[in-house]
Amino acid sequence: MAKHPVLKTFYNSDKWINFRLGLINERGNKCSRCKQTIAKSKDIIGHHKIELTPENVHDNMISLNPELVDLVCFDCHNKEHNRFGYSGQKKVYLVYGPPLSGKSTLVKENMQRGDIVVDMDRLYAAVTLLPEYDKPDNLLSIVRGIHNQMIDNIKTRYGKWNNAWIIGGYADKYKRDRIANDLGAEIIFCDVSKDECLRRLKVDADRQYRQQEWEGYIEKWFESYTV
């Protein structure tokens, strides 16, 4: 059920009602997931593959795009949203690699709304409101404490998050494997060469005043990396 007034207005609008009925006339009255026949058209739910929000509901390429709407039954819709006793298997991903290897980009391209991301750089930015790579040393213990608490919550599967993405360098194989085993995580390696990382650094506007510092981070990662 839509929580935001703007979403409720959309789902009660003639354009959505007519759009949904048009899909039913075109596709029939079977659930696209379980393939069961749904007797009454009012029980056929139009499920958006991209969750609607107040920010995207007015974008017809999302909210009224036939390729992004499935017709499903109540049970399958509840399973999709983990409602009323349905709970999906939480997946955990450990994304590692050298600095500037594209770890955050990979996560952004693959995560879904409702996932959680654990990243020391982003945690620093969240508690300081400073630029992402400006990390005061005196706050390290605070940020690390928040990081460790989030890791503990992921380990125990505490909370109503969907999937978890843990971003880090993790150059040492022993530490990397230990964390992955503790969390039941799938390991994803951003395999980028040192030369490519250094090339990206040279054209990175966010790090233009910290070139030497980040060259050191890159060199240290490759010196420490174990397969």
Number of C-alpha atoms within 10 A of each C-alpha: 6 12 8 10 10 14 19 12 12 17 18 10 12 11 11 16 13 11 16 23 16 13 16 17 10 9 13 15 21 18 21 15 13 11 11 12 14 16 10 8 14 8 13 22 18 22 19 17 13 13 14 16 14 11 9 14 17 15 11 9 12 18 23 17 12 15 10 15 18 20 22 25 23 13 14 18 19 15 14 15 12 15 12 9 8 13 14 13 10 14 17 23 19 24 23 22 22 25 24 20 22 18 22 18 10 13 17 12 8 8 15 14 10 12 15 18 20 19 14 19 16 18 19 24 16 13 12 15 11 12 13 16 13 14 17 10 7 8 13 12 10 13 21 14 12 16 17 13 12 17 18 14 12 25 17 10 18 10 8 12 14 20 20 24 23 24 21 19 20 21 19 13 13 12 11 18 16 11 17 18 13 13 20 16 20 15 17 14 15 17 12 14 13 18 10 11 19 19 12 15 21 12 11 14 11 12 16 12 10 14 17 12 10 18 16 10 15 21 15 14 18 15 10 11 14 12 6
